[in-house]
Amino acid sequence: MQARQHDSSVRRPESTLMFREAAEAPAVVDRQLTENDAAMAVLAARLRAQPPRFVVTCARGSSDHAATFAKYLIEIQLGLVTASASPSVSSLYRTPQDLAGVLYIVISQSGRSSDLLHCAEAARFAGAQVVALVNREDSPLAAIADTVIPLMAGAEHSVPATKSFLATLASLLQLVSHWNPDPLLRAALPALPEAMQQAFQQDWIPLVDGLTDAQDLFVLGRGLGLGVAQEAALKLKETCGLHAEALSSAEVKHGPMALVKEGFPVLLFGQDDATLRGSLAAAREFRSRGARVWSAAPQDAHADALPLATAPHFLCEPLLAAQSFYRAANALSLARGLDPDSPPHLRKVTETL
């Protein structure tokens, strides 16, 4: 497919804050893996000595998409039920919950959202062990938590979160590598920053060209890749003005398939695990119905398959796909005449009751 010849007067993708901040993510993760390792080992030892009854995640926006990744990661690697909290149950309905002996993971870039703070306080009062994955160590959330794992992403000025999302996924991988000691994963993590650099160099311009004039699309993922699909759909909404709906590739046949028509755009994320066969089958079915499917999935030989960086471990694949996607989303926003750093009607910190 011939790439679009972009007008030289258009702002260059490399000039945006979104681009520069996403490009910083490999260095952030490299620093995390070194400086957080001792704290992760202590936390994991405590979790092994006193296993939680189950795990609850609490987050909003991009952080909640990272929590989706956490759910699958923890359930797959540890067999421990992991559920997403509904913040309004605590913050608005004020309903006490039985959280004694529960691991309660709160994920936040700012650590200042009022509903998350209320949930963290209520969870701790109810007997949960509260762990905060937070970018601001001096935040109110950090003061509430029993354990603080700093994301170390530094200042993030572009409204769309990029490096903090990637830093959260890397932190979750590091925690699980200690909690359920996996020598293969532990050995792979030091190679993750370099793999992320390679992922940021992947050429997804065919996706940019194909979506420049689009209005709607599906973004599909499954298992470990579902959180990245959710994140990609959000970024396409906020930076590109696209109506993007994130769906599980296993659930999309239950109704949404009826919307598919000739040329309907689909972006599919997949990883080399037990879900891959079904994900590739979904891509084939969409294509057979006339949809235009770009796949970020290994082993897809179709012309619209997007190039992927080589992951040091299959659990790292969703993170690398997100890194490649951010560069493409930034370029797509500019190609559609928008500013990815300042989406309309949005602020960096969203206050929710």
QUIFEN-V764850 format. One line per field, one symbol per residue. phi: phi as a letter, one per 30 degrees, with the letter a starting at -180 (. if undefined). A space follows every 10 residues. Layout:
phi = ???
This chain:
phi = .ddddddddd ededdddedd ddddeeddde deeddcdddd dddddddddb eddabbcbab heddddddee eddddddbic ebbcdceded dcdhcdbdcd icdccccadd ibdddddddd ddddddjdcc cccbdcdcde ddddddbccd dididbcded dbdddddddd dddddddddc ebdddeddee ddeddddddd cddceededd cecdcbacbc aaiedddddd ddddddddcc icdccdbddd cdddjeeddd beiddbcccb bdbdddeddd ddddddddcj dcccccbdic cddcdddbdd ddadddeddd dddddedddd ddeddciccd dbddicbdcc cbd
